[in-house]
Amino acid sequence: MFSLAGKVAVVTGAGSVGPGWGNGKATAVLLARQGASVFGIDVVPAAVEETRGLIEAEGGTCVAHACDMLDAAAVEAAVAACMQRFGRIDILVNNVGGSAPGGPADMPEEVWDRQIDTNLKTPFLGCKYVLPVMEAQGSGAVVNISSVAGLRMGTGRVHTAYSASKAGVIAFSKSVAMGYAKKGIRCNTVVPGLMHTPLVEHRLVRQLGANDAEALIARRNASVPVGHMGTGWDIAHAVLYLVSDEAKYVTATEIVVDGGFTAAGPV
């Protein structure tokens, strides 16, 4: 089951910001383990090179490509490079994103713009240049990564731009799915909840935990009904299902991977 043999997968944000397994890194490695040839994209060359090394050490195939997913010309060139190497693209995973706290009154305009671009423009550009390839093939599967911040609003931390943009990712995915349903292309969304990825130590500790990683991790674990945060592998397995032939009847929907966090209500 879930064989991706003979398929080519483009994974954006395929590196990791620090030691461990981010969503994109785990996804790239898992898709390769299932037989896909992976074209990994990241803005940090060393990060995606590490992912390439892991995949090749396991006998898989991966091309590492440095690219800023906010640069349309660079994204177009990346897709062209993938086509030159592999001749097709069967899977696109749009995984680039980021958050910053703040509401409309206190958030600088440039922070708002950066959030909207990072979380919404990157999947737009990925789809802009990959969808024509998939349409010409008559097949393809796209997965965009959102966040539970686009589904529920807590009272403790306002992140207006992040919530708005991640809710937008869900609507964007549904719109793409409807536009391409009769063209053999599916588009879905994975919605992560509280995850323990390298981003926790790299960024969230400074933003939320007053540099106390242990306390922050304990607090986040306690807020999840199952008792712990998820990992990049939880997201990777959800992506794997959605891009596999086993999900051929699944489009325009979301898989929420959050340990019950959304259903538990606001905190």
Helices and strands as residue ranges (DSSP letters): E 8-12, H 23-33, E 37-42, H 45-57, E 61-66, H 72-86, E 91-94, H 109-116, I 117-121, H 122-137, E 140-145, G 148-150, H 160-180, G 181-183, E 185-192, H 198-199, I 200-204, H 205-208, H 213-222, H 232-243, G 245-247, E 254-257
